[in-house]
């Protein structure tokens, strides 16, 4: 009797080997492209912020001491004043109305230095045009009658004396808010501005012989300074001392009408 040999049993199917996942490798060109796009977006955002929202400036002189010190860096709000206007007490940065600043005598810098500073200015880390601007405090707005000084050395605005002791810096022995008298009415579209370091500030009082008669056109304003960012030990918001002017009435319309 012939015995048939049974075929060997096939092994049970086991789990299929896991697929090997190859890491995705990005070419260096793709990497460079992404970096360039990120940089361009950052520069574009910085330009929009600088043009419409805030700008950085440094303080080149002591005319606003002790509110602002030499070499302080400040941020300037460009958007709020466009909607709400400027108020007495605001600290503002503005372009030279003409003749306020002496001609620059600084030697020309190497193009590479100019280029680096320009790039840094795009992101707010440099302020190359600070020397072309001024920073002062608004004392009179359009229509205001501003006079210095009354019997106790105070400035009056629309016949109301203002107590500036909260921010005014005067030399030892001086009590008058200005060493030189003035009596002005601020024209429409302009401002009368003074430095807090009142006896060491070439402000509206000392530019009455210029084309603008010492007044600053509102169109020349960059915006309102609101924050000291450097040095770190002086970091903080600026005080506009609007309370100093709280009792000042609005200016009478021209001609005395209501």
MARTI-364320 format. One record per residue (C-alpha): residue in three letters; x, y, z. Coordinates in nm, 2 decimals, padded with zeros to 4 digits, always signed. Layout:
REM residues N
<site><r>ALA</r><X>X</X><Y>Y</Y><Z>Z</Z></site>
...
//
This chain:
REM residues 258
<site><r>UNK</r><X>+00.00</X><Y>+00.00</Y><Z>+00.00</Z></site>
<site><r>UNK</r><X>+00.14</X><Y>+00.33</Y><Z>-00.11</Z></site>
<site><r>UNK</r><X>+00.13</X><Y>+00.61</Y><Z>+00.14</Z></site>
<site><r>UNK</r><X>+00.11</X><Y>+00.96</Y><Z>-00.01</Z></site>
<site><r>UNK</r><X>+00.33</X><Y>+01.22</Y><Z>+00.15</Z></site>
<site><r>UNK</r><X>+00.14</X><Y>+01.52</Y><Z>+00.24</Z></site>
<site><r>UNK</r><X>+00.27</X><Y>+01.86</Y><Z>+00.12</Z></site>
<site><r>UNK</r><X>+00.44</X><Y>+02.06</Y><Z>+00.39</Z></site>
<site><r>UNK</r><X>+00.21</X><Y>+02.31</Y><Z>+00.55</Z></site>
<site><r>UNK</r><X>+00.27</X><Y>+02.67</Y><Z>+00.43</Z></site>
<site><r>UNK</r><X>+00.37</X><Y>+02.90</Y><Z>+00.71</Z></site>
<site><r>UNK</r><X>+00.11</X><Y>+03.13</Y><Z>+00.84</Z></site>
<site><r>UNK</r><X>+00.13</X><Y>+03.48</Y><Z>+00.69</Z></site>
<site><r>UNK</r><X>+00.31</X><Y>+03.71</Y><Z>+00.92</Z></site>
<site><r>UNK</r><X>+00.28</X><Y>+04.09</Y><Z>+00.95</Z></site>
<site><r>UNK</r><X>+00.41</X><Y>+04.27</Y><Z>+00.65</Z></site>
<site><r>UNK</r><X>+00.73</X><Y>+04.46</Y><Z>+00.71</Z></site>
<site><r>UNK</r><X>+00.67</X><Y>+04.82</Y><Z>+00.80</Z></site>
<site><r>UNK</r><X>+00.74</X><Y>+05.07</Y><Z>+00.53</Z></site>
<site><r>UNK</r><X>+01.06</X><Y>+05.26</Y><Z>+00.58</Z></site>
<site><r>UNK</r><X>+00.98</X><Y>+05.64</Y><Z>+00.62</Z></site>
<site><r>UNK</r><X>+01.24</X><Y>+05.84</Y><Z>+00.45</Z></site>
<site><r>UNK</r><X>+01.28</X><Y>+06.19</Y><Z>+00.60</Z></site>
<site><r>UNK</r><X>+01.19</X><Y>+06.47</Y><Z>+00.36</Z></site>
<site><r>UNK</r><X>+01.49</X><Y>+06.66</Y><Z>+00.26</Z></site>
<site><r>UNK</r><X>+01.44</X><Y>+07.01</Y><Z>+00.15</Z></site>
<site><r>UNK</r><X>+01.69</X><Y>+07.15</Y><Z>-00.09</Z></site>
<site><r>UNK</r><X>+01.90</X><Y>+07.45</Y><Z>+00.01</Z></site>
<site><r>UNK</r><X>+01.73</X><Y>+07.66</Y><Z>-00.25</Z></site>
<site><r>UNK</r><X>+01.39</X><Y>+07.61</Y><Z>-00.09</Z></site>
<site><r>UNK</r><X>+01.54</X><Y>+07.70</Y><Z>+00.24</Z></site>
<site><r>UNK</r><X>+01.69</X><Y>+08.02</Y><Z>+00.11</Z></site>
<site><r>UNK</r><X>+01.36</X><Y>+08.11</Y><Z>-00.06</Z></site>
<site><r>UNK</r><X>+01.17</X><Y>+08.07</Y><Z>+00.27</Z></site>
<site><r>UNK</r><X>+01.43</X><Y>+08.28</Y><Z>+00.45</Z></site>
<site><r>UNK</r><X>+01.40</X><Y>+08.56</Y><Z>+00.19</Z></site>
<site><r>UNK</r><X>+01.02</X><Y>+08.55</Y><Z>+00.21</Z></site>
<site><r>UNK</r><X>+01.03</X><Y>+08.58</Y><Z>+00.59</Z></site>
<site><r>UNK</r><X>+01.27</X><Y>+08.87</Y><Z>+00.57</Z></site>
<site><r>UNK</r><X>+01.06</X><Y>+09.05</Y><Z>+00.31</Z></site>
<site><r>UNK</r><X>+00.74</X><Y>+09.00</Y><Z>+00.51</Z></site>
<site><r>UNK</r><X>+00.92</X><Y>+09.13</Y><Z>+00.83</Z></site>
<site><r>UNK</r><X>+01.05</X><Y>+09.44</Y><Z>+00.64</Z></site>
<site><r>UNK</r><X>+00.71</X><Y>+09.51</Y><Z>+00.49</Z></site>
<site><r>UNK</r><X>+00.54</X><Y>+09.49</Y><Z>+00.83</Z></site>
<site><r>UNK</r><X>+00.81</X><Y>+09.71</Y><Z>+00.98</Z></site>
<site><r>UNK</r><X>+00.76</X><Y>+09.97</Y><Z>+00.70</Z></site>
<site><r>UNK</r><X>+00.38</X><Y>+09.97</Y><Z>+00.76</Z></site>
<site><r>UNK</r><X>+00.43</X><Y>+10.01</Y><Z>+01.13</Z></site>
<site><r>UNK</r><X>+00.69</X><Y>+10.29</Y><Z>+01.09</Z></site>
<site><r>UNK</r><X>+00.48</X><Y>+10.47</Y><Z>+00.83</Z></site>
<site><r>UNK</r><X>+00.14</X><Y>+10.45</Y><Z>+01.00</Z></site>
<site><r>UNK</r><X>+00.17</X><Y>+10.34</Y><Z>+01.36</Z></site>
<site><r>UNK</r><X>+00.49</X><Y>+10.41</Y><Z>+01.56</Z></site>
<site><r>UNK</r><X>+00.85</X><Y>+10.54</Y><Z>+01.50</Z></site>
<site><r>UNK</r><X>+01.16</X><Y>+10.54</Y><Z>+01.71</Z></site>
<site><r>UNK</r><X>+01.37</X><Y>+10.85</Y><Z>+01.78</Z></site>
<site><r>UNK</r><X>+01.66</X><Y>+10.93</Y><Z>+02.01</Z></site>
<site><r>UNK</r><X>+01.70</X><Y>+11.25</Y><Z>+02.20</Z></site>
<site><r>UNK</r><X>+02.00</X><Y>+11.45</Y><Z>+02.08</Z></site>
<site><r>UNK</r><X>+01.98</X><Y>+11.75</Y><Z>+02.33</Z></site>
<site><r>UNK</r><X>+01.89</X><Y>+11.84</Y><Z>+02.68</Z></site>
<site><r>UNK</r><X>+01.60</X><Y>+12.07</Y><Z>+02.60</Z></site>
<site><r>UNK</r><X>+01.34</X><Y>+11.84</Y><Z>+02.75</Z></site>
<site><r>UNK</r><X>+01.52</X><Y>+11.75</Y><Z>+03.07</Z></site>
<site><r>UNK</r><X>+01.43</X><Y>+11.61</Y><Z>+03.31</Z></site>
<site><r>UNK</r><X>+01.14</X><Y>+11.45</Y><Z>+03.13</Z></site>
<site><r>UNK</r><X>+01.38</X><Y>+11.33</Y><Z>+02.85</Z></site>
<site><r>UNK</r><X>+01.75</X><Y>+11.28</Y><Z>+02.88</Z></site>
<site><r>UNK</r><X>+02.02</X><Y>+11.30</Y><Z>+02.61</Z></site>
<site><r>UNK</r><X>+02.04</X><Y>+10.97</Y><Z>+02.42</Z></site>
<site><r>UNK</r><X>+01.71</X><Y>+10.85</Y><Z>+02.54</Z></site>
<site><r>UNK</r><X>+01.52</X><Y>+10.64</Y><Z>+02.28</Z></site>
<site><r>UNK</r><X>+01.15</X><Y>+10.71</Y><Z>+02.25</Z></site>
<site><r>UNK</r><X>+00.86</X><Y>+10.57</Y><Z>+02.06</Z></site>
<site><r>UNK</r><X>+00.63</X><Y>+10.81</Y><Z>+01.88</Z></site>
<site><r>UNK</r><X>+00.26</X><Y>+10.73</Y><Z>+01.83</Z></site>
<site><r>UNK</r><X>+00.16</X><Y>+10.84</Y><Z>+01.47</Z></site>
<site><r>UNK</r><X>-00.19</X><Y>+10.72</Y><Z>+01.46</Z></site>
<site><r>UNK</r><X>-00.38</X><Y>+10.84</Y><Z>+01.77</Z></site>
<site><r>UNK</r><X>-00.33</X><Y>+11.22</Y><Z>+01.70</Z></site>
<site><r>UNK</r><X>-00.47</X><Y>+11.17</Y><Z>+01.35</Z></site>
<site><r>UNK</r><X>-00.80</X><Y>+11.07</Y><Z>+01.50</Z></site>
<site><r>UNK</r><X>-00.81</X><Y>+11.27</Y><Z>+01.83</Z></site>
<site><r>UNK</r><X>-00.59</X><Y>+11.57</Y><Z>+01.75</Z></site>
<site><r>UNK</r><X>-00.32</X><Y>+11.71</Y><Z>+01.97</Z></site>
<site><r>UNK</r><X>-00.37</X><Y>+11.85</Y><Z>+02.32</Z></site>
<site><r>UNK</r><X>-00.19</X><Y>+12.09</Y><Z>+02.55</Z></site>
<site><r>UNK</r><X>+00.08</X><Y>+11.90</Y><Z>+02.74</Z></site>
<site><r>UNK</r><X>+00.14</X><Y>+11.65</Y><Z>+02.46</Z></site>
<site><r>UNK</r><X>+00.51</X><Y>+11.58</Y><Z>+02.39</Z></site>
<site><r>UNK</r><X>+00.55</X><Y>+11.59</Y><Z>+02.02</Z></site>
<site><r>UNK</r><X>+00.82</X><Y>+11.52</Y><Z>+01.76</Z></site>
<site><r>UNK</r><X>+00.82</X><Y>+11.74</Y><Z>+01.45</Z></site>
<site><r>UNK</r><X>+01.02</X><Y>+11.82</Y><Z>+01.15</Z></site>
<site><r>UNK</r><X>+01.22</X><Y>+12.15</Y><Z>+01.15</Z></site>
<site><r>UNK</r><X>+00.97</X><Y>+12.42</Y><Z>+01.03</Z></site>
<site><r>UNK</r><X>+01.27</X><Y>+12.60</Y><Z>+00.89</Z></site>
<site><r>UNK</r><X>+01.56</X><Y>+12.76</Y><Z>+01.06</Z></site>
<site><r>UNK</r><X>+01.52</X><Y>+12.60</Y><Z>+01.40</Z></site>
<site><r>UNK</r><X>+01.82</X><Y>+12.37</Y><Z>+01.35</Z></site>
<site><r>UNK</r><X>+02.17</X><Y>+12.47</Y><Z>+01.25</Z></site>
<site><r>UNK</r><X>+02.30</X><Y>+12.33</Y><Z>+00.92</Z></site>
<site><r>UNK</r><X>+02.46</X><Y>+11.99</Y><Z>+00.98</Z></site>
<site><r>UNK</r><X>+02.84</X><Y>+11.98</Y><Z>+01.00</Z></site>
<site><r>UNK</r><X>+02.87</X><Y>+11.61</Y><Z>+01.05</Z></site>
<site><r>UNK</r><X>+03.12</X><Y>+11.45</Y><Z>+00.81</Z></site>
<site><r>UNK</r><X>+02.98</X><Y>+11.21</Y><Z>+00.55</Z></site>
<site><r>UNK</r><X>+02.98</X><Y>+10.85</Y><Z>+00.67</Z></site>
<site><r>UNK</r><X>+03.09</X><Y>+10.54</Y><Z>+00.47</Z></site>
<site><r>UNK</r><X>+02.81</X><Y>+10.40</Y><Z>+00.25</Z></site>
<site><r>UNK</r><X>+02.82</X><Y>+10.07</Y><Z>+00.43</Z></site>
<site><r>UNK</r><X>+02.75</X><Y>+10.25</Y><Z>+00.76</Z></site>
<site><r>UNK</r><X>+02.46</X><Y>+10.44</Y><Z>+00.60</Z></site>
<site><r>UNK</r><X>+02.33</X><Y>+10.12</Y><Z>+00.45</Z></site>
<site><r>UNK</r><X>+02.34</X><Y>+09.93</Y><Z>+00.78</Z></site>
<site><r>UNK</r><X>+02.17</X><Y>+10.21</Y><Z>+00.96</Z></site>
<site><r>UNK</r><X>+01.90</X><Y>+10.23</Y><Z>+00.69</Z></site>
<site><r>UNK</r><X>+01.83</X><Y>+09.86</Y><Z>+00.73</Z></site>
<site><r>UNK</r><X>+01.81</X><Y>+09.89</Y><Z>+01.11</Z></site>
<site><r>UNK</r><X>+01.57</X><Y>+10.19</Y><Z>+01.08</Z></site>
<site><r>UNK</r><X>+01.33</X><Y>+09.97</Y><Z>+00.89</Z></site>
<site><r>UNK</r><X>+01.28</X><Y>+09.76</Y><Z>+01.20</Z></site>
<site><r>UNK</r><X>+01.29</X><Y>+10.04</Y><Z>+01.44</Z></site>
<site><r>UNK</r><X>+01.64</X><Y>+09.97</Y><Z>+01.58</Z></site>
<site><r>UNK</r><X>+01.79</X><Y>+10.29</Y><Z>+01.45</Z></site>
<site><r>UNK</r><X>+01.67</X><Y>+10.65</Y><Z>+01.40</Z></site>
<site><r>UNK</r><X>+01.90</X><Y>+10.81</Y><Z>+01.15</Z></site>
<site><r>UNK</r><X>+01.68</X><Y>+11.12</Y><Z>+01.10</Z></site>
<site><r>UNK</r><X>+01.65</X><Y>+11.21</Y><Z>+01.47</Z></site>
<site><r>UNK</r><X>+01.89</X><Y>+11.51</Y><Z>+01.41</Z></site>
<site><r>UNK</r><X>+01.64</X><Y>+11.65</Y><Z>+01.16</Z></site>
<site><r>UNK</r><X>+01.36</X><Y>+11.66</Y><Z>+01.41</Z></site>
<site><r>UNK</r><X>+01.28</X><Y>+11.83</Y><Z>+01.74</Z></site>
<site><r>UNK</r><X>+01.08</X><Y>+11.73</Y><Z>+02.05</Z></site>
<site><r>UNK</r><X>+00.89</X><Y>+11.97</Y><Z>+02.26</Z></site>
<site><r>UNK</r><X>+00.58</X><Y>+12.01</Y><Z>+02.48</Z></site>
<site><r>UNK</r><X>+00.26</X><Y>+12.17</Y><Z>+02.34</Z></site>
<site><r>UNK</r><X>+00.17</X><Y>+12.48</Y><Z>+02.54</Z></site>
<site><r>UNK</r><X>-00.08</X><Y>+12.64</Y><Z>+02.29</Z></site>
<site><r>UNK</r><X>-00.31</X><Y>+12.49</Y><Z>+02.04</Z></site>
<site><r>UNK</r><X>-00.48</X><Y>+12.68</Y><Z>+01.75</Z></site>
<site><r>UNK</r><X>-00.66</X><Y>+13.00</Y><Z>+01.87</Z></site>
<site><r>UNK</r><X>-00.49</X><Y>+13.00</Y><Z>+02.22</Z></site>
<site><r>UNK</r><X>-00.37</X><Y>+13.33</Y><Z>+02.36</Z></site>
<site><r>UNK</r><X>-00.04</X><Y>+13.24</Y><Z>+02.54</Z></site>
<site><r>UNK</r><X>+00.14</X><Y>+13.50</Y><Z>+02.75</Z></site>
<site><r>UNK</r><X>+00.45</X><Y>+13.50</Y><Z>+02.97</Z></site>
<site><r>UNK</r><X>+00.46</X><Y>+13.59</Y><Z>+03.24</Z></site>
<site><r>UNK</r><X>+00.22</X><Y>+13.70</Y><Z>+03.51</Z></site>
<site><r>UNK</r><X>+00.33</X><Y>+13.86</Y><Z>+03.84</Z></site>
<site><r>UNK</r><X>+00.45</X><Y>+13.52</Y><Z>+03.99</Z></site>
<site><r>UNK</r><X>+00.62</X><Y>+13.41</Y><Z>+03.67</Z></site>
<site><r>UNK</r><X>+00.36</X><Y>+13.17</Y><Z>+03.53</Z></site>
<site><r>UNK</r><X>+00.25</X><Y>+13.14</Y><Z>+03.17</Z></site>
<site><r>UNK</r><X>-00.11</X><Y>+13.21</Y><Z>+03.11</Z></site>
<site><r>UNK</r><X>-00.32</X><Y>+13.04</Y><Z>+02.84</Z></site>
<site><r>UNK</r><X>-00.64</X><Y>+13.21</Y><Z>+02.75</Z></site>
<site><r>UNK</r><X>-00.60</X><Y>+13.42</Y><Z>+03.07</Z></site>
<site><r>UNK</r><X>-00.57</X><Y>+13.12</Y><Z>+03.30</Z></site>
<site><r>UNK</r><X>-00.23</X><Y>+13.07</Y><Z>+03.47</Z></site>
<site><r>UNK</r><X>-00.08</X><Y>+12.72</Y><Z>+03.45</Z></site>
<site><r>UNK</r><X>+00.14</X><Y>+12.56</Y><Z>+03.72</Z></site>
<site><r>UNK</r><X>+00.41</X><Y>+12.38</Y><Z>+03.53</Z></site>
<site><r>UNK</r><X>+00.62</X><Y>+12.28</Y><Z>+03.84</Z></site>
<site><r>UNK</r><X>+00.55</X><Y>+11.91</Y><Z>+03.78</Z></site>
<site><r>UNK</r><X>+00.78</X><Y>+11.90</Y><Z>+03.48</Z></site>
<site><r>UNK</r><X>+00.95</X><Y>+12.24</Y><Z>+03.45</Z></site>
<site><r>UNK</r><X>+01.33</X><Y>+12.25</Y><Z>+03.50</Z></site>
<site><r>UNK</r><X>+01.46</X><Y>+12.59</Y><Z>+03.60</Z></site>
<site><r>UNK</r><X>+01.81</X><Y>+12.72</Y><Z>+03.69</Z></site>
<site><r>UNK</r><X>+01.88</X><Y>+12.77</Y><Z>+04.06</Z></site>
<site><r>UNK</r><X>+01.72</X><Y>+13.10</Y><Z>+04.17</Z></site>
<site><r>UNK</r><X>+01.49</X><Y>+13.14</Y><Z>+03.88</Z></site>
<site><r>UNK</r><X>+01.11</X><Y>+13.13</Y><Z>+03.93</Z></site>
<site><r>UNK</r><X>+00.97</X><Y>+13.26</Y><Z>+03.60</Z></site>
<site><r>UNK</r><X>+00.86</X><Y>+13.00</Y><Z>+03.35</Z></site>
<site><r>UNK</r><X>+01.05</X><Y>+13.18</Y><Z>+03.08</Z></site>
<site><r>UNK</r><X>+01.35</X><Y>+13.42</Y><Z>+03.08</Z></site>
<site><r>UNK</r><X>+01.20</X><Y>+13.61</Y><Z>+02.79</Z></site>
<site><r>UNK</r><X>+00.85</X><Y>+13.75</Y><Z>+02.78</Z></site>
<site><r>UNK</r><X>+00.61</X><Y>+13.67</Y><Z>+02.49</Z></site>
<site><r>UNK</r><X>+00.25</X><Y>+13.74</Y><Z>+02.40</Z></site>
<site><r>UNK</r><X>+00.12</X><Y>+13.53</Y><Z>+02.11</Z></site>
<site><r>UNK</r><X>-00.20</X><Y>+13.40</Y><Z>+01.96</Z></site>
<site><r>UNK</r><X>-00.16</X><Y>+13.06</Y><Z>+01.79</Z></site>
<site><r>UNK</r><X>-00.28</X><Y>+13.07</Y><Z>+01.43</Z></site>
<site><r>UNK</r><X>-00.50</X><Y>+12.80</Y><Z>+01.28</Z></site>
<site><r>UNK</r><X>-00.32</X><Y>+12.48</Y><Z>+01.19</Z></site>
<site><r>UNK</r><X>-00.02</X><Y>+12.56</Y><Z>+01.42</Z></site>
<site><r>UNK</r><X>+00.11</X><Y>+12.50</Y><Z>+01.77</Z></site>
<site><r>UNK</r><X>+00.32</X><Y>+12.69</Y><Z>+02.03</Z></site>
<site><r>UNK</r><X>+00.57</X><Y>+12.45</Y><Z>+02.18</Z></site>
<site><r>UNK</r><X>+00.83</X><Y>+12.49</Y><Z>+02.46</Z></site>
<site><r>UNK</r><X>+01.10</X><Y>+12.27</Y><Z>+02.61</Z></site>
<site><r>UNK</r><X>+01.07</X><Y>+12.15</Y><Z>+02.97</Z></site>
<site><r>UNK</r><X>+01.43</X><Y>+12.26</Y><Z>+03.03</Z></site>
<site><r>UNK</r><X>+01.30</X><Y>+12.61</Y><Z>+02.98</Z></site>
<site><r>UNK</r><X>+01.62</X><Y>+12.81</Y><Z>+03.00</Z></site>
<site><r>UNK</r><X>+01.81</X><Y>+12.58</Y><Z>+02.77</Z></site>
<site><r>UNK</r><X>+01.56</X><Y>+12.52</Y><Z>+02.49</Z></site>
<site><r>UNK</r><X>+01.56</X><Y>+12.68</Y><Z>+02.15</Z></site>
<site><r>UNK</r><X>+01.18</X><Y>+12.65</Y><Z>+02.10</Z></site>
<site><r>UNK</r><X>+00.90</X><Y>+12.87</Y><Z>+01.98</Z></site>
<site><r>UNK</r><X>+01.02</X><Y>+13.17</Y><Z>+02.18</Z></site>
<site><r>UNK</r><X>+01.35</X><Y>+13.19</Y><Z>+02.00</Z></site>
<site><r>UNK</r><X>+01.23</X><Y>+13.13</Y><Z>+01.64</Z></site>
<site><r>UNK</r><X>+00.99</X><Y>+13.42</Y><Z>+01.60</Z></site>
<site><r>UNK</r><X>+01.23</X><Y>+13.56</Y><Z>+01.34</Z></site>
<site><r>UNK</r><X>+01.19</X><Y>+13.25</Y><Z>+01.12</Z></site>
<site><r>UNK</r><X>+00.93</X><Y>+13.22</Y><Z>+00.84</Z></site>
<site><r>UNK</r><X>+00.69</X><Y>+13.04</Y><Z>+01.07</Z></site>
<site><r>UNK</r><X>+00.71</X><Y>+13.31</Y><Z>+01.34</Z></site>
<site><r>UNK</r><X>+00.79</X><Y>+13.04</Y><Z>+01.60</Z></site>
<site><r>UNK</r><X>+00.48</X><Y>+12.84</Y><Z>+01.54</Z></site>
<site><r>UNK</r><X>+00.50</X><Y>+12.48</Y><Z>+01.44</Z></site>
<site><r>UNK</r><X>+00.26</X><Y>+12.37</Y><Z>+01.15</Z></site>
<site><r>UNK</r><X>+00.06</X><Y>+12.07</Y><Z>+01.26</Z></site>
<site><r>UNK</r><X>+00.15</X><Y>+11.92</Y><Z>+00.92</Z></site>
<site><r>UNK</r><X>+00.51</X><Y>+11.91</Y><Z>+01.04</Z></site>
<site><r>UNK</r><X>+00.44</X><Y>+11.68</Y><Z>+01.33</Z></site>
<site><r>UNK</r><X>+00.54</X><Y>+11.32</Y><Z>+01.32</Z></site>
<site><r>UNK</r><X>+00.34</X><Y>+11.22</Y><Z>+01.62</Z></site>
<site><r>UNK</r><X>+00.32</X><Y>+11.22</Y><Z>+02.00</Z></site>
<site><r>UNK</r><X>+00.60</X><Y>+11.06</Y><Z>+02.20</Z></site>
<site><r>UNK</r><X>+00.46</X><Y>+10.82</Y><Z>+02.46</Z></site>
<site><r>UNK</r><X>+00.73</X><Y>+10.57</Y><Z>+02.57</Z></site>
<site><r>UNK</r><X>+01.10</X><Y>+10.58</Y><Z>+02.67</Z></site>
<site><r>UNK</r><X>+01.25</X><Y>+10.25</Y><Z>+02.55</Z></site>
<site><r>UNK</r><X>+01.61</X><Y>+10.30</Y><Z>+02.63</Z></site>
<site><r>UNK</r><X>+01.80</X><Y>+10.29</Y><Z>+02.86</Z></site>
<site><r>UNK</r><X>+01.62</X><Y>+10.02</Y><Z>+03.04</Z></site>
<site><r>UNK</r><X>+01.64</X><Y>+10.19</Y><Z>+03.38</Z></site>
<site><r>UNK</r><X>+01.43</X><Y>+10.47</Y><Z>+03.23</Z></site>
<site><r>UNK</r><X>+01.18</X><Y>+10.25</Y><Z>+03.05</Z></site>
<site><r>UNK</r><X>+00.83</X><Y>+10.37</Y><Z>+03.09</Z></site>
<site><r>UNK</r><X>+00.54</X><Y>+10.58</Y><Z>+02.97</Z></site>
<site><r>UNK</r><X>+00.57</X><Y>+10.96</Y><Z>+02.94</Z></site>
<site><r>UNK</r><X>+00.34</X><Y>+11.18</Y><Z>+03.14</Z></site>
<site><r>UNK</r><X>+00.17</X><Y>+11.45</Y><Z>+02.94</Z></site>
<site><r>UNK</r><X>+00.04</X><Y>+11.64</Y><Z>+03.25</Z></site>
<site><r>UNK</r><X>-00.29</X><Y>+11.72</Y><Z>+03.09</Z></site>
<site><r>UNK</r><X>-00.41</X><Y>+11.81</Y><Z>+03.44</Z></site>
<site><r>UNK</r><X>-00.19</X><Y>+12.12</Y><Z>+03.43</Z></site>
<site><r>UNK</r><X>-00.42</X><Y>+12.26</Y><Z>+03.15</Z></site>
<site><r>UNK</r><X>-00.75</X><Y>+12.12</Y><Z>+03.28</Z></site>
<site><r>UNK</r><X>-00.87</X><Y>+12.47</Y><Z>+03.38</Z></site>
<site><r>UNK</r><X>-00.79</X><Y>+12.63</Y><Z>+03.05</Z></site>
<site><r>UNK</r><X>-01.10</X><Y>+12.72</Y><Z>+02.84</Z></site>
<site><r>UNK</r><X>-01.12</X><Y>+12.67</Y><Z>+02.47</Z></site>
<site><r>UNK</r><X>-01.00</X><Y>+12.96</Y><Z>+02.27</Z></site>
<site><r>UNK</r><X>-01.26</X><Y>+13.21</Y><Z>+02.17</Z></site>
<site><r>UNK</r><X>-01.35</X><Y>+13.19</Y><Z>+01.80</Z></site>
<site><r>UNK</r><X>-01.18</X><Y>+13.45</Y><Z>+01.58</Z></site>
<site><r>UNK</r><X>-01.38</X><Y>+13.77</Y><Z>+01.60</Z></site>
<site><r>UNK</r><X>-01.53</X><Y>+13.68</Y><Z>+01.95</Z></site>
<site><r>UNK</r><X>-01.84</X><Y>+13.50</Y><Z>+01.81</Z></site>
<site><r>UNK</r><X>-01.98</X><Y>+13.19</Y><Z>+01.96</Z></site>
//
